[in-house]
Amino acid sequence: MYEDLFSLNDKVAAVIGGGGVLAGEMALGLASAGADVSVLDFNLENAEKKAEAVRSLGRRAQALKVDATRRDELESALEAILKEFGHVDILINAAGINSATPFFEITEEEWHKILDVDLKSVFLACQVFGKQMVEAGRGGSIINISSASSGPPLSKVFTYSVAKGGVNQITMFLAREFAPYKVRVNAILPGFFPAEQNRKVLTPERVEQIMKHTPMNRFGEPSELVGVTIFLASDKAASFVTGAIVRVDGGFMAMTI
């Protein structure tokens, strides 16, 4: 019964940013539940490594180089996925970059770059892949990646916090818009999971502050995002779940003083 509840057999997932540590682990989790996976990433070499790991689990996989801030590249990627697999049922939006630039030193170039990668990419992918899901009539699951900085915002990551607040809004808005078509839209809100994009802001002083504010007193492990990913991707297990921002943060956002 429970295997069937969380089974993703016959499902196809597109994981944008899937060459990274966290999204890559999520891609493998989807494959372990039965999904075939297209790994989309700006770094094709990383995408190919994750795709090969998916194949080692006995699932079909595809690696595509994609700049998620460009509609034409997302459209081309969708076309390639449909050609390879015939349909797409699950979309994970996990492209992301960060910066610890002090507010008065943030340039317009940096502002636009972070907003493009972290927010515009979600908007574009939801348009491109969301339209395909709606028109195909198979339903589907879109999973965006939020952040503990999405509100209340964290210090030192101004533009990133603005972008992730926007991701939450996109998630809730589209949950309402896509519900009649059985396309569910949710977000996972990770706490602190050390990865390449945030290592530069994790100074010893910063880590001490984080630990004081995290009841579980540790960082998250990438594998700890897999369960919630499979849950949200499953049309059976999460059939009545849309517009949710699911926290996986060791209690970070439950902490005050």
Buried (B, 14 or more C-beta within 10 A) or exposed (E): EEEEEBBBEEBBBBBBBBBBBBBBBBBBBBBBBBBBBBBBBBEBEBBBBBBEBBBEBEBBBBBBBBBBBBBEBBBBBBEBBBEBBEBBBBBBBBBBBBBBBEEEEBEEEBBEBBBBBBBBBBBBBBBBBBEBBBEBEBBBBBBBBBBBBBBEBBEBBBBBBBBBBBBBEBBBEBBEBBEEBBBBBBBBBBBBBBBEBBEEBBEEEBBEEBBEBBEEEEBBEBEBBBEBBBBBBBBEBBEEBBBBBBBBBBEBBEEEE
